[in-house]
Amino acid sequence: MSQKPQKAPEQDNKKRKRKKKTKRTLTRAVTPIRLIEANPGKLEVLDQLIAVYLPLCQQYVSLFCTQEADPDKFANPVFETILSDRLHRVVMQQAAGIARSWRTNRQAAYDAYLEALSDWKQAQEQKPDPKRKEPEWREWKVPELRVPCIQANANIVVVEKSADSIFDYWLRISTLDKGHPLHIPVKLAPYHRQAIEGKTLNTSTTLHKHHGVWWLTLSFDEDVPLHTEPSAPRVGVDVGIANFITTSTGKQYGSFPGKLARRHKRDREKRRRKARLRACLQKKGVEKLLSTSSATGQRLGRHVRQEINRAVNLLIADHPNARIIYEDLSVASMRFKARSMNAYLYASNLAHIPEQIAWATARRGMAAHTVKAAYSSQECHRCHYPDRANRPDQQTFHCMVCGHRDHADHNAALNLAQRFGDQALAACKNKGEVKAVLLRRHDEWKQQHGLAVVQPAVQLGLWDHSGASTDVAER
């Protein structure tokens, strides 16, 4: 069994940091390749391997998700298996990666729940509202591995270039029969050859089975130099459902309401009908039940991602020399009271927007940074006063103190652009600390303008008649 590697010397770490400042290393995946050139006997051996590999991986995923310590892919083996030591170690590495992602998302959702609970208690102490329900925490289920997948390294899967064959590569895969590896031919399409021409393939590969067909995924690294100047203008980017992207420059890109929302509504009604039919068949004792998923839902998901990608591309095309500042959004912790709104949120696929921004800017050598999103939609861009009452509705922002009016998404984008390089906000560990910092800045703003605010109405009148210059956003 392989041992945990030693830490890299300090000089190597400094070298990596210097490299990150000048360029980025992107890992590009090649379009999955169908393993259709292999005879059925070889693929049957691969099926026998995954039949042992997947249950063992599920055991380690459950173990790493439930134990208190962080998942350690180099820990001592716990479960017995007929797999070789190298295959056993790869199973643990794959399970540790899955568990680490699951625990990170769960912790983010739990932190958001604690913050929501604290806000609810504070609101109930100030002004009890029987209609506002206490936030509830629902424990996350342990991930269930359903798709046969092997995330392999060179210890068990080696990609060998073919020299005297009609095939492009050969896959040498370790199997249950120790000392007798499996050799599977790989035939590339013209677009595969074009994608990897002149590239050095990574030693890590992925094998997965979909609809009875085995697929191979190869990848390679690409270094992209940074082109953004240190003095480049900042462009804040706010993410939302009504408008996928709203920038601090006042531009909006993409929208879910409209055609996409109507398609989502039809698909949701179709799922409801299938769910009712499934319940009736289950009562009658039918063993093979139909699935509630639909091809229309999958097409809708692809269409939404396509619209998001188009919106991000338009954003970059309009701001080619800018520094993109966007919010560190945690969609996994976002919840609504109504199920219909949660389904609406899920269909809008907001989590794909930050991922696409990071990828699209990195591949073009543009600088993009994330900042804390807490109270960015409630904070006034002018006086820094954070309050839920500043948002009378979804689109309107009206500050209760200084009277500043703006589109809510534009105001949030301006706040995000300001937060880049803000060390005080970056050091905050929760929403309470963020709000305390914003309130201190609001007090400083009042002292600077000589305002002693008692009531919003008096304060609003003073500001309106003070002759101060209006913000760019007030048009």
C-alpha positions in Angstrom: 0.0 0.0 0.0 1.4 3.4 -1.0 2.3 5.8 1.8 1.5 9.5 2.3 3.9 11.6 0.4 6.3 14.0 2.2 5.6 17.8 2.1 7.3 19.7 -0.7 10.3 21.8 0.2 9.7 25.5 0.9 11.6 26.5 -2.3 9.2 24.5 -4.4 6.2 26.2 -2.7 7.7 29.7 -3.4 8.3 28.7 -7.1 4.6 27.7 -7.4 3.4 31.0 -6.0 5.6 32.9 -8.4 4.1 30.8 -11.3 0.5 31.5 -10.2 1.1 35.3 -10.4 2.1 35.2 -14.1 -0.1 32.4 -15.5 -2.8 29.9 -14.7 -2.8 26.2 -15.4 -6.2 25.0 -16.7 -7.1 21.3 -16.9 -9.1 20.7 -20.1 -11.1 17.5 -20.6 -11.4 15.9 -24.0 -14.8 14.9 -25.2 -15.5 11.4 -23.8 -14.4 8.5 -26.0 -16.6 5.4 -26.5 -14.8 2.2 -25.9 -16.6 0.4 -28.7 -13.6 -1.2 -30.4 -13.1 -3.7 -27.6 -14.6 -7.2 -27.8 -17.4 -8.1 -25.4 -15.1 -10.4 -23.4 -12.8 -7.5 -22.4 -15.7 -5.3 -21.4 -17.2 -8.1 -19.3 -13.9 -8.2 -17.3 -14.3 -4.4 -16.8 -17.9 -5.0 -15.6 -16.6 -7.6 -13.1 -14.1 -5.0 -11.8 -16.6 -2.3 -11.3 -19.0 -4.7 -9.5 -16.4 -4.9 -6.7 -15.0 -1.4 -7.1 -18.2 0.6 -6.7 -19.5 -1.1 -3.5 -16.2 -0.6 -1.8 -16.1 3.0 -2.9 -19.6 3.5 -1.4 -18.4 2.0 1.9 -15.5 4.5 2.1 -17.8 7.4 1.1 -20.1 6.5 3.9 -17.2 6.2 6.4 -15.6 9.5 5.4 -18.9 11.4 5.5 -19.9 10.1 9.0 -16.5 10.2 10.8 -15.4 13.3 12.7 -11.9 13.5 11.2 -11.3 15.0 7.7 -11.3 12.4 4.9 -7.7 11.1 4.4 -7.0 9.4 1.2 -3.8 8.0 2.6 -5.3 6.5 5.7 -4.9 2.9 6.6 -7.4 0.6 4.8 -10.5 -0.4 6.9 -12.5 -2.8 4.7 -11.4 -6.1 3.3 -11.6 -6.6 -0.4 -10.3 -8.9 -3.2 -8.9 -5.8 -5.0 -5.2 -5.3 -5.2 -3.5 -2.8 -2.9 -3.1 -0.3 -5.8 -6.8 -0.6 -6.7 -7.8 -0.3 -3.0 -5.8 2.9 -2.7 -7.5 4.4 -5.8 -10.9 3.6 -4.3 -10.0 5.4 -1.1 -8.7 8.4 -3.0 -11.9 8.7 -5.1 -14.1 8.2 -2.0 -12.1 10.9 -0.1 -12.7 13.4 -2.9 -16.4 12.8 -2.9 -16.7 13.0 0.8 -14.6 16.2 1.1 -16.9 17.9 -1.4 -20.0 16.7 0.3 -18.8 17.8 3.7 -17.8 21.2 2.4 -21.2 21.8 0.9 -23.0 20.5 4.0 -21.0 22.8 6.3 -21.7 25.8 4.1 -25.4 25.0 4.2 -25.3 24.5 8.0 -23.5 27.8 8.5 -26.2 29.5 6.4 -28.9 27.8 8.6 -27.3 29.1 11.8 -27.1 32.6 10.4 -30.8 32.4 9.3 -31.7 31.1 12.8 -29.8 34.0 14.4 -31.6 36.5 12.2 -35.0 35.0 13.0 -34.4 35.1 16.7 -33.2 38.7 16.5 -36.2 39.7 14.4 -38.6 37.9 16.9 -37.1 39.8 19.8 -37.5 43.2 18.1 -40.9 42.6 16.5 -42.6 39.2 17.0 -44.1 37.9 13.7 -46.2 34.7 14.1 -46.3 34.3 10.3 -42.6 34.0 10.0 -41.6 30.4 10.7 -38.4 29.4 12.5 -35.8 28.0 10.1 -35.5 24.2 10.2 -32.3 22.1 9.6 -32.7 19.0 7.5 -29.7 16.6 7.8 -28.1 15.8 4.5 -28.1 12.2 3.3 -24.8 10.4 2.6 -24.0 10.4 -1.2 -25.2 7.4 -3.0 -23.0 6.2 -5.9 -25.3 5.2 -8.8 -23.1 5.7 -11.9 -20.3 3.2 -12.4 -17.2 5.3 -12.4 -13.5 4.8 -11.9 -11.3 7.9 -11.3 -8.0 6.3 -12.0 -4.3 7.3 -12.0 -1.3 5.7 -13.6 -1.2 3.0 -10.9 -4.1 1.1 -12.3 -4.8 2.7 -15.8 -2.1 3.6 -18.2 -2.8 5.2 -21.6 -0.2 3.8 -24.1 0.2 5.2 -27.6 -0.2 2.6 -30.3 2.6 2.3 -32.8 1.7 -0.7 -35.0 -2.0 -0.8 -34.9 -5.1 0.8 -36.5 -6.0 2.1 -33.0 -4.7 5.3 -31.6 -4.1 4.2 -28.0 -4.3 1.2 -25.7 -5.6 1.2 -22.2 -3.7 -1.0 -19.8 -6.1 -1.6 -16.8 -5.4 -3.6 -13.6 -8.1 -6.2 -13.0 -9.2 -8.6 -10.4 -6.8 -11.2 -11.8 -3.5 -9.9 -10.4 -0.6 -9.9 -12.8 -2.9 -10.1 -15.9 -3.9 -6.5 -16.9 -6.6 -5.8 -19.4 -5.7 -4.1 -22.7 -8.5 -2.2 -24.4 -8.1 -0.5 -27.8 -9.0 3.2 -28.1 -10.1 4.7 -31.4 -10.1 8.5 -31.7 -12.4 10.6 -33.8 -10.9 13.5 -35.9 -12.1 16.1 -33.3 -10.4 14.1 -30.6 -7.1 14.1 -32.5 -7.4 17.8 -33.1 -8.1 18.5 -29.4 -5.0 16.7 -28.1 -2.6 17.4 -31.0 0.7 18.6 -29.5 -0.6 18.2 -25.9 0.8 16.0 -23.1 -2.0 13.9 -21.6 -2.4 13.7 -17.9 -1.9 10.4 -16.1 -5.3 10.7 -14.5 -8.2 9.2 -16.4 -11.9 8.6 -15.9 -13.8 5.5 -16.9 -17.6 5.5 -16.5 -20.5 3.5 -17.8 -23.6 5.2 -19.2 -26.5 3.3 -20.7 -24.5 0.1 -21.0 -21.6 1.7 -22.8 -18.1 2.4 -21.3 -16.6 5.8 -21.9 -13.1 7.1 -21.4 -12.3 10.7 -20.5 -8.8 12.1 -21.0 -7.4 15.5 -20.0 -4.4 17.7 -20.4 -3.0 20.9 -18.8 -2.8 24.2 -20.5 -0.9 27.3 -19.2 -2.7 30.6 -19.9 -0.8 33.9 -19.2 -2.6 36.7 -17.4 -3.4 39.7 -19.6 -5.3 41.9 -17.1 -3.3 45.0 -16.0 -3.1 45.8 -12.3 -4.8 49.2 -13.0 -7.7 47.6 -14.9 -11.1 48.9 -14.0 -13.3 46.7 -11.6 -16.6 45.4 -12.8 -18.9 44.0 -10.1 -21.2 41.1 -11.2 -24.4 40.3 -9.3 -26.0 36.9 -9.9 -29.8 36.5 -9.9 -32.8 34.7 -11.4 -34.6 37.6 -12.9 -31.4 38.7 -14.6 -28.6 36.1 -14.7 -25.9 38.8 -14.6 -26.1 42.4 -13.7 -22.9 44.5 -13.8 -21.8 47.6 -11.9 -21.7 49.3 -15.3 -25.5 49.0 -15.5 -25.7 46.2 -18.1 -27.8 43.0 -17.7 -27.3 39.7 -19.4 -29.6 36.7 -19.6 -32.9 36.0 -17.9 -34.8 33.0 -16.6 -38.4 34.4 -16.5 -40.1 34.2 -19.9 -39.6 31.3 -22.2 -37.4 29.3 -19.8 -39.9 29.8 -17.0 -42.8 28.7 -19.1 -40.9 25.5 -20.1 -40.1 24.9 -16.5 -43.7 25.2 -15.5 -44.8 22.7 -18.2 -42.1 20.3 -17.1 -43.0 20.5 -13.5 -46.7 19.8 -14.3 -45.5 16.8 -16.2 -43.5 15.5 -13.3 -46.5 15.9 -11.0 -48.7 13.8 -13.3 -46.0 11.1 -13.4 -45.6 11.2 -9.7 -49.3 10.7 -9.1 -49.3 7.8 -11.6 -46.3 6.3 -9.9 -48.1 6.5 -6.5 -51.2 4.7 -7.9 -49.1 1.9 -9.4 -47.2 1.5 -6.2 -50.4 1.1 -4.3 -51.5 -1.6 -6.8 -48.2 -3.5 -6.1 -46.5 -2.9 -9.4 -42.8 -3.7 -9.0 -41.3 -1.8 -12.0 -42.3 1.8 -11.5 -41.7 4.6 -14.1 -39.2 7.3 -13.4 -40.4 10.9 -12.6 -37.5 12.3 -14.7 -38.2 13.4 -18.2 -36.3 14.2 -21.4 -37.9 17.6 -21.5 -36.4 18.4 -18.1 -32.9 17.4 -19.3 -33.3 19.5 -22.4 -34.4 22.4 -20.2 -31.3 22.1 -18.1 -29.1 22.1 -21.1 -30.9 25.2 -22.5 -30.5 27.0 -19.2 -26.7 26.3 -19.1 -26.5 27.4 -22.7 -28.2 30.7 -21.9 -25.9 31.2 -18.9 -22.8 30.5 -21.1 -24.1 33.0 -23.7 -24.6 35.7 -21.0 -21.1 35.2 -19.6 -19.6 35.4 -23.1 -21.4 38.7 -23.7 -20.2 40.0 -20.3 -16.6 39.3 -21.2 -17.0 40.7 -24.7 -18.3 44.0 -23.3 -15.5 44.2 -20.7 -12.4 42.6 -22.3 -9.9 44.6 -20.2 -11.7 44.7 -16.9 -11.2 42.9 -13.6 -14.3 40.8 -12.9 -15.5 40.8 -9.3 -18.3 38.4 -8.5 -19.9 37.1 -5.3 -18.9 33.9 -3.6 -22.4 32.4 -3.9 -23.5 29.3 -2.0 -26.6 28.0 -3.8 -26.7 24.8 -1.8 -27.7 26.8 1.3 -30.4 28.8 -0.5 -34.0 27.8 0.4 -37.5 29.3 0.0 -40.6 28.5 2.0 -42.6 27.4 -1.0 -41.7 24.2 -2.9 -42.5 25.9 -6.2 -39.9 28.6 -5.5 -37.3 26.0 -4.6 -38.1 24.2 -7.8 -37.8 27.5 -9.7 -34.4 28.1 -8.0 -33.2 24.7 -8.9 -34.2 25.0 -12.5 -32.5 28.4 -12.9 -29.1 26.7 -12.1 -27.5 29.7 -10.4 -24.6 27.7 -9.2 -23.4 27.4 -12.8 -23.0 31.1 -13.2 -20.0 31.6 -10.9 -18.4 28.4 -12.2 -18.8 29.6 -15.8 -17.4 33.1 -15.0 -14.3 31.5 -13.4 -13.7 29.2 -16.3 -14.4 31.7 -19.1 -12.1 34.4 -17.5 -9.4 31.9 -16.8 -9.2 30.5 -20.3 -8.9 34.1 -21.7 -6.3 35.2 -19.2 -8.6 37.6 -17.4 -8.4 38.4 -13.7 -11.6 37.4 -11.8 -12.0 37.4 -8.0 -14.7 36.4 -5.5 -15.8 38.5 -2.6 -18.2 38.0 0.3 -21.8 38.2 -0.7 -23.3 38.9 2.7 -25.7 41.9 2.8 -24.5 42.9 -0.7 -28.2 43.1 -1.8 -29.3 45.0 1.4 -26.3 47.4 1.8 -26.7 50.9 0.4 -24.0 51.7 -2.1 -23.9 55.3 -0.9 -24.1 55.2 2.9 -23.4 51.5 3.6 -26.6 51.1 5.6 -27.6 47.4 5.6 -31.3 46.6 6.2 -33.9 44.2 4.8 -36.3 47.2 4.5 -34.0 48.7 1.8 -35.5 46.2 -0.6 -39.3 46.9 -0.8 -39.5 44.5 -3.7 -37.3 42.2 -5.8 -36.2 44.9 -8.3 -36.2 48.1 -6.3 -33.6 49.3 -3.9 -34.6 52.3 -1.7 -32.3 53.2 1.2 -34.2 54.0 4.4 -31.5 56.4 5.5 -30.2 58.5 2.6 -33.0 57.9 0.2 -30.8 56.4 -2.5 -32.8 54.7 -5.2 -31.5 52.2 -7.8 -32.2 48.8 -9.4 -31.5 46.3 -6.7 -29.2 44.1 -8.8 -27.2 47.2 -9.9 -26.8 48.4 -6.4 -25.5 44.9 -5.3 -23.1 44.9 -8.2 -21.7 48.2 -7.1 -21.2 46.9 -3.6 -19.4 43.8 -4.9 -17.0 46.0 -7.0 -16.2 48.0 -3.8 -15.5 44.9 -1.8 -12.5 43.8 -3.8 -9.4 44.2 -1.7 -11.4 45.0 1.4 -9.4 43.3 4.1 -11.9 44.1 6.9 -14.8 42.3 5.2 -12.5 39.5 4.0 -11.5 38.8 7.6 -15.2 38.4 8.8 -16.2 34.9 9.6 -20.0 35.2 9.6 -22.8 37.5 8.5 -22.9 39.1 12.0 -19.4 40.4 11.7 -20.0 41.7 8.2 -23.0 43.6 9.4 -21.1 45.1 12.3 -18.4 46.4 9.8 -21.0 47.9 7.6 -22.8 49.6 10.5 -19.5 51.2 11.6 -18.9 52.5 8.1 -22.5 53.8 8.1 -21.8 55.7 11.3 -18.6 57.1 9.7 -20.6 58.2 6.7 -23.1 60.0 8.9 -20.4 61.8 10.8 -18.7 62.8 7.6 -22.0 64.3 6.3 -23.0 65.8 9.6 -26.2 63.8 9.9 -27.7 62.7 13.2 -30.5 60.4 12.0 -33.5 59.8 14.2 -36.3 59.0 11.8 -35.9 58.0 8.1 -38.5 60.6 7.0 -36.7 63.5 8.6 -33.4 62.2 7.3 -34.7 61.7 3.8 -36.0 65.3 3.7 -32.6 66.6 4.9 -30.8 64.6 2.2 -33.2 65.6 -0.6 -32.8 69.3 0.2 -29.1 69.3 0.9 -28.1 69.8 -2.8 -25.7 66.8 -2.7 -24.7 65.3 -6.1 -26.7 62.3 -7.0 -25.2 58.9 -7.7 -24.5 57.6 -11.2 -27.1 54.9 -10.7 -29.9 57.4 -10.2 -31.2 58.0 -13.7 
